[in-house]
Amino acid sequence: MAKQPMLKFVKIERDMPEKREASVRSHDFDEIYAEFAKAKAEEQASRCSQCGVPYCQSHCPLHNNIPDWLNLTATGRLEEAYEISQATNTFPEICGRICPQDRLCEGNCVIEQSGHGTVTIGSVEKYITDTAWEQGWVKPAAPVSERAESVGIIGAGPGGLAAADMLRRAGVQVIVYDRYDRGGGLLTYGIPGFKLEKDVVMRRIKQLEDGGVRFVFNCNVGEDLSFDEIRDQHDAVIIATGVYKSRDLRGPGSEAKGIVKAIDYLTASNRTANFGDTVPEFESGELNAKGKKVVVIGGGDTAMDCLRTAIRQGAESVKCLYRRDRANMPGSQRETANAEEEGVQFEWLTAPKGFKGGEAVEAVIVQKMRLGLPDATGRQSPELIEGADYEEPADLVIKALGFEPEELQTLWGAPELEVTRWGTVKAEFTSGRTGLPGVYAVGDIVRGASLVVWAIRDGRDCAEHVLKDFDKLAALAAE
């Protein structure tokens, strides 16, 4: 009888790839986790219970066929594992690195619920696709035959790129317009290299270019090219701009120098640390934490990115103010633990009241909070503790309070583009169709600030419906 390759969770304990020591990794922007070796990847994949109802798959936004590619990895059939993995996910090596697996697939693993420790799904996913790149199994999105239809995609982030990949594979002529000088959106300029090294993103951009996707960079829609001009040039347009407007923070002294937005800070860091670009605001020290007392306000993943970036830039001290406690923070617990290991101090149940200083910030006036009754989301609401204010010295304050949609109707001169009361584009669920003929929208500009994996899902779903709509129009024209 053949030896059972799976169900080894009762004998083999959960094991993550080796994590570099905090004292070493906090001085560079390289990824902190090493790669699984072949034997270790097969061993950890073999822990999968192959359960009849795979909660890991149902809790993945892309519904990746996780049990099957774990089985194939465990049995040494890695190229087949890659084929299964990429069939549902345009960028599996990116999701393997940055998805919050602890809240999605791994957090819902059946053997985790039984106390055996989850399968390390994300690390195996990363290993499979990195190996596929090394072995040359990843091919450009070259179609079998060309189609006449053309699609313009506004935004080269994960949603736009996923749609571009699917449409190009079907033979559609695709042009992607983006405001930045490189593709990837927040994958490139928002997420730090220690979570996602930039060559991982750049090789995907090149793969799309090699497959025939055309990119138009440094293109601000509404300035360099109007929305109507893009619509006139294409049979369909997909809006995939993401949400880049930072939520602001008001209070006494909030206009002082040294109080900056997270997106500006992270973009400057990614340009200098990962691409060697010259950024005047970084060179002047405005967006550089070196030698400074840094305070980051916020408790999400963007705040974690800012905190850990400041450590690497050589800050004198790095502190996080968050108005709730650890259990109620929105950011990944894994990222919080990594930040603490690297020297970040968390001040739970605190919120800024104002800022002290003249022209430049010198301190944050902090008010202490306590948790009260649950709000509409089910989380306990923070309440002010009167008379418990104190001052936290700071030379650099980074606002990481989340993102909102830009006012596209105004920026693009497109009042006919319907938006919700939150400013997101109003679009059909799954298809992405808006109220404008031939115009679709995907990702954060529809959902609000969300996960990369959801943007990928939206881009893929939208591309499928764009193709269906093209086929319907072709059938009508042929009658």
C-alpha positions in Angstrom: 0.0 0.0 0.0 1.3 3.5 -0.9 2.4 5.6 2.0 -0.1 8.3 2.9 1.6 11.6 1.9 -0.9 13.8 3.8 -2.6 14.0 7.2 0.8 14.4 9.0 -0.4 17.2 11.3 -0.5 14.8 14.2 3.2 14.0 13.8 4.7 17.1 12.3 4.4 20.5 14.1 3.7 23.7 12.3 6.9 25.4 11.2 7.4 28.8 9.5 10.4 29.7 7.2 13.3 31.0 9.2 12.8 34.6 10.3 15.9 36.8 10.3 16.9 38.1 13.7 15.4 41.5 14.5 18.8 43.0 15.3 19.9 42.2 11.7 16.7 42.7 9.7 15.9 46.1 11.2 18.9 47.6 9.4 17.8 46.8 5.8 14.7 46.6 3.6 15.1 43.0 2.6 12.2 40.5 3.3 12.4 39.2 6.8 11.4 35.6 6.0 13.7 33.1 4.3 12.4 30.8 1.5 11.3 27.3 2.3 13.7 24.6 1.1 12.1 21.8 -1.0 12.0 19.3 1.7 10.6 21.7 4.3 7.9 22.9 1.9 6.9 19.3 1.2 6.9 18.5 4.9 4.7 21.5 5.9 2.3 20.9 2.9 1.9 17.3 4.1 0.3 18.5 7.3 -2.9 19.4 5.4 -5.8 17.3 6.6 -7.5 17.3 3.1 -10.8 18.0 4.8 -14.0 17.5 2.9 -15.1 21.2 3.4 -11.9 23.2 3.1 -12.5 26.4 5.2 -9.2 27.7 4.0 -10.5 27.8 0.4 -14.0 29.2 1.3 -12.4 32.0 3.4 -10.0 33.0 0.6 -11.4 35.9 -1.5 -10.1 34.1 -4.6 -11.3 30.7 -3.4 -7.9 29.3 -4.2 -7.8 25.5 -4.5 -5.5 25.3 -1.5 -5.9 21.6 -0.5 -5.0 20.4 -4.0 -1.9 22.4 -4.4 -0.7 21.5 -0.9 -1.2 17.8 -1.9 0.8 18.3 -5.1 3.6 20.1 -3.3 3.8 17.3 -0.7 4.1 14.7 -3.4 6.8 16.6 -5.4 4.6 17.6 -8.3 5.5 21.3 -8.0 4.8 22.4 -11.6 1.2 21.0 -11.3 0.9 22.8 -8.0 1.8 26.1 -9.7 -0.7 25.5 -12.5 -3.5 25.0 -9.9 -2.4 28.0 -7.8 -2.2 30.4 -10.7 -5.5 29.3 -12.2 -7.4 31.3 -9.6 -4.8 33.9 -8.6 -3.0 36.3 -10.9 -0.2 37.0 -8.4 0.2 34.1 -6.0 3.7 35.0 -5.0 2.5 38.4 -3.9 -0.5 37.1 -1.9 1.8 34.6 -0.3 3.9 37.5 1.0 1.4 40.1 2.0 -2.0 38.5 2.5 -3.1 38.5 6.2 -3.3 34.7 6.2 -3.9 34.7 10.0 -7.3 36.4 9.2 -8.1 34.4 6.1 -7.0 30.9 5.0 -4.7 30.0 7.9 -7.0 31.5 10.5 -9.8 29.2 9.3 -7.7 26.0 8.9 -9.5 23.0 10.3 -6.4 21.6 12.1 -5.8 25.0 13.6 -9.3 24.8 15.1 -8.4 21.4 16.5 -5.3 22.7 18.3 -2.6 21.3 16.0 -1.4 24.6 14.5 -2.4 25.8 11.0 -0.8 24.7 7.8 1.7 27.4 6.7 -0.3 28.1 3.6 1.1 31.5 2.7 4.7 30.4 2.9 4.1 27.3 0.7 2.2 29.5 -1.8 5.2 31.8 -2.0 7.6 28.9 -2.4 5.5 27.3 -5.3 5.5 30.5 -7.4 9.0 31.6 -6.6 10.1 28.2 -7.8 8.0 28.5 -10.9 9.8 31.8 -11.8 13.2 30.1 -11.2 12.2 27.2 -13.4 10.7 29.2 -16.2 7.2 27.9 -15.8 5.7 31.4 -15.7 4.9 32.6 -19.2 3.8 35.9 -20.7 0.1 36.5 -21.1 0.3 35.9 -24.8 -3.1 35.0 -26.3 -3.8 32.2 -28.8 -5.6 34.7 -31.1 -6.1 38.4 -31.1 -9.4 40.3 -30.7 -10.2 43.7 -32.1 -11.7 45.1 -28.9 -9.6 47.5 -26.8 -9.8 48.2 -23.1 -8.3 51.1 -21.2 -7.5 50.5 -17.5 -7.0 53.5 -15.2 -4.6 52.4 -12.5 -1.8 49.9 -12.4 -2.4 48.5 -9.0 -3.4 44.9 -8.2 -7.0 45.2 -9.4 -6.0 46.9 -12.7 -3.2 44.5 -13.3 -5.3 41.4 -12.6 -7.9 42.7 -15.1 -5.2 43.4 -17.7 -3.7 39.9 -17.4 -7.1 38.2 -17.9 -8.1 40.4 -20.8 -4.8 40.1 -22.6 -4.8 36.3 -22.3 -8.2 36.5 -24.1 -6.6 38.5 -26.9 -8.0 41.9 -26.0 -5.8 45.0 -26.7 -5.1 46.5 -23.3 -3.6 49.9 -22.3 -3.0 50.7 -18.6 -2.8 54.3 -17.6 -1.1 55.2 -14.3 -0.1 58.4 -12.5 3.2 56.9 -11.3 6.4 56.3 -13.2 6.3 52.5 -12.4 3.4 50.0 -12.3 2.2 48.2 -9.2 0.4 51.1 -7.3 0.6 50.5 -3.6 2.4 47.2 -4.2 5.4 49.3 -5.4 5.2 52.5 -3.5 3.1 51.8 -0.5 4.2 48.4 0.9 7.8 48.4 2.1 10.4 46.1 0.7 10.8 44.1 3.9 7.3 42.7 3.2 7.4 42.7 -0.6 10.7 43.1 -2.4 10.1 45.2 -5.5 11.7 42.9 -8.1 8.8 40.6 -7.3 6.4 43.3 -8.6 8.6 44.5 -11.4 8.9 41.1 -13.0 5.1 40.9 -13.1 4.9 44.2 -14.9 7.5 43.0 -17.4 5.6 39.8 -17.9 2.5 41.8 -18.8 4.5 44.0 -21.1 6.0 40.9 -22.8 2.5 39.6 -23.3 1.4 42.7 -25.1 -0.1 44.9 -22.4 0.9 48.6 -23.0 1.6 50.9 -20.1 1.3 54.7 -20.1 3.0 56.0 -17.0 3.2 59.5 -15.5 -0.3 60.0 -16.8 -2.7 62.0 -14.5 -6.2 61.5 -15.8 -7.9 64.9 -15.9 -4.7 66.7 -16.5 -2.5 64.9 -19.1 -5.5 63.0 -20.6 -9.2 63.5 -20.0 -11.5 60.7 -18.9 -13.6 61.3 -22.1 -10.5 61.0 -24.3 -9.8 57.6 -22.7 -13.4 56.5 -23.2 -13.2 57.6 -26.9 -10.1 55.5 -27.5 -11.4 52.2 -26.1 -14.4 49.9 -26.3 -14.4 49.7 -22.5 -12.7 51.4 -19.6 -12.0 49.9 -16.2 -11.5 52.3 -13.3 -9.0 50.8 -10.9 -7.5 53.9 -9.2 -7.5 52.7 -5.6 -8.0 55.2 -2.8 -5.2 57.6 -2.2 -6.8 60.5 -0.2 -5.4 60.3 3.3 -7.8 60.8 6.2 -6.7 63.9 8.0 -6.2 64.8 11.6 -7.2 68.2 13.1 -6.4 69.8 16.4 -4.2 72.6 17.8 -0.8 72.7 16.0 -1.8 70.2 13.3 -0.3 72.3 10.6 3.2 72.3 12.0 6.2 71.0 10.0 7.1 67.4 10.8 3.5 66.1 10.7 3.2 64.1 7.5 0.9 61.7 5.7 1.7 58.0 5.7 1.5 57.6 1.9 4.0 60.4 1.3 6.4 58.9 3.9 6.2 55.4 2.5 6.4 56.5 -1.1 9.6 58.4 -0.4 11.1 55.5 1.5 10.3 53.0 -1.2 11.7 55.2 -3.9 15.0 55.7 -2.1 15.5 52.3 -0.4 14.2 50.1 -3.2 14.9 52.0 -6.4 17.7 54.4 -5.6 15.6 57.4 -6.7 16.5 60.9 -5.4 13.6 62.3 -3.4 14.2 65.9 -2.3 11.9 65.6 0.7 13.8 62.6 1.9 17.2 64.2 1.4 16.1 67.3 3.3 14.9 65.1 6.2 11.3 66.1 5.9 10.3 62.4 5.1 13.3 60.7 6.7 13.1 59.4 10.3 16.9 59.2 10.9 17.8 60.4 14.4 14.3 61.5 15.2 11.7 60.7 17.8 8.9 59.2 15.7 5.2 58.9 16.6 2.9 57.1 14.3 -0.9 57.6 14.8 -3.0 54.6 13.7 -3.4 50.9 14.2 -3.8 49.4 10.8 -1.3 47.7 8.4 -0.2 51.0 7.0 0.7 52.2 10.5 2.8 49.0 10.9 4.6 49.7 7.7 5.5 53.2 8.8 6.7 52.1 12.2 8.9 49.4 10.8 10.2 51.7 8.1 11.2 54.3 10.7 13.2 51.7 12.6 15.1 50.9 9.5 15.8 54.5 8.8 17.6 54.9 12.1 15.0 56.7 14.2 16.0 57.5 17.8 12.7 56.1 19.0 9.5 54.8 17.4 6.1 54.8 19.1 2.6 54.0 18.0 -0.5 55.7 19.4 -3.7 53.7 19.0 -7.0 54.5 20.6 -8.1 50.9 21.2 -6.2 48.0 22.7 -4.2 45.2 21.0 -7.2 42.9 20.7 -9.3 45.5 18.9 -6.7 46.8 16.5 -7.4 46.3 12.7 -3.8 45.5 11.7 -2.2 42.1 11.5 -1.2 40.6 14.9 1.8 39.0 13.0 2.9 42.5 11.9 2.5 43.9 15.3 4.7 41.2 16.8 7.3 41.8 14.1 7.3 45.5 14.9 7.7 44.9 18.7 10.6 42.6 18.0 12.3 45.4 16.0 12.0 47.9 18.8 8.6 49.7 18.3 6.7 50.7 21.4 2.9 50.6 21.4 1.0 53.0 23.5 -2.5 51.4 23.6 -5.6 53.3 24.4 -4.2 56.7 23.4 -5.3 59.3 20.9 -3.8 62.7 19.8 -5.5 65.8 21.2 -3.2 68.3 19.5 0.4 69.1 18.9 3.0 71.2 20.7 5.7 73.3 19.1 6.2 76.4 17.0 6.9 76.1 13.3 8.0 72.5 13.8 6.3 69.8 15.9 7.9 69.1 19.3 5.4 66.8 21.0 2.0 65.2 20.6 -0.5 66.0 23.3 -1.9 62.6 24.1 -5.2 61.8 25.8 -5.7 58.5 27.5 -8.7 56.3 26.5 -10.7 53.4 27.9 -13.0 51.0 26.0 -16.8 51.4 26.4 -19.7 49.7 24.8 -19.5 48.1 21.4 -20.1 50.2 18.3 -21.9 49.2 15.1 -18.9 47.1 14.0 -19.0 45.1 17.3 -15.8 46.6 18.6 -15.7 48.5 21.9 -15.8 52.2 21.4 -13.0 54.3 22.9 -13.9 56.8 25.5 -11.9 59.7 26.8 -10.4 59.6 30.3 -10.7 63.2 31.6 -7.6 64.7 33.1 -5.2 62.0 31.9 -3.5 63.9 29.1 0.3 63.9 28.7 2.9 65.0 26.2 4.8 62.6 23.9 8.0 64.1 22.5 8.2 63.9 18.7 10.2 65.3 15.8 8.3 63.4 13.2 4.6 62.5 13.4 3.2 60.2 10.7 -0.6 60.1 10.2 -1.7 56.6 9.3 -5.4 56.9 9.7 -6.6 55.2 6.5 -7.5 56.3 3.0 -10.6 57.7 1.3 -11.5 58.0 -2.4 -10.4 61.0 -4.3 -13.2 63.2 -5.9 -13.0 61.6 -9.3 -16.1 63.5 -10.6 -14.2 66.8 -10.0 -10.7 65.6 -10.8 -11.8 64.1 -14.1 -14.5 66.5 -15.0 -16.9 63.6 -15.1 -20.1 64.6 -13.1 -21.9 61.8 -14.9 -19.8 59.2 -13.1 -22.0 58.1 -10.2 -20.5 57.8 -6.8 -21.8 56.6 -3.4 -22.2 58.9 -0.3 -18.7 57.7 0.7 -17.2 58.9 -2.6 -16.6 55.4 -4.0 -17.6 54.6 -7.6 -21.1 53.0 -7.7 -20.7 49.7 -9.6 -22.4 46.4 -9.8 -21.2 43.6 -7.5 -19.0 41.1 -9.3 -19.3 42.6 -12.8 -18.0 46.1 -11.9 -20.4 47.7 -14.4 -21.1 51.4 -13.6 -24.0 53.4 -14.9 -22.0 54.7 -17.8 -22.0 52.4 -20.9 -18.7 50.5 -21.3 -17.3 51.8 -18.0 -16.5 49.4 -15.1 -14.8 49.9 -11.7 -12.9 47.5 -9.5 -11.0 47.3 -6.2 -10.7 49.9 -3.5 -12.4 52.6 -5.6 -15.5 50.5 -5.3 -15.0 48.8 -1.9 -13.2 51.5 0.0 -9.7 50.7 1.4 -9.4 46.9 1.5 -7.0 44.0 0.9 -4.9 43.4 -2.2 -6.4 39.9 -2.6 -9.9 41.5 -2.9 -8.7 43.9 -5.6 -7.2 40.9 -7.5 -10.6 39.1 -7.2 -12.5 42.2 -8.4 -10.1 42.6 -11.4 -10.5 39.0 -12.5 -14.3 39.0 -12.1 -14.6 42.3 -14.0 -12.5 41.0 -16.9 -14.7 38.0 -17.2 -17.8 40.2 -17.5 -16.1 42.6 -19.9 -15.5 39.6 -22.2 -19.1 38.4 -21.9 -20.3 41.9 -22.7 -18.1 42.1 -25.8 -19.4 38.7 -27.0 -23.0 39.9 -26.5 -22.3 43.0 -28.6 -20.6 41.0 -31.3 -23.6 38.6 -31.4 -26.0 41.5 -31.7 -23.9 43.1 -34.5 -23.9 39.7 -36.4 -27.7 39.4 -36.4 
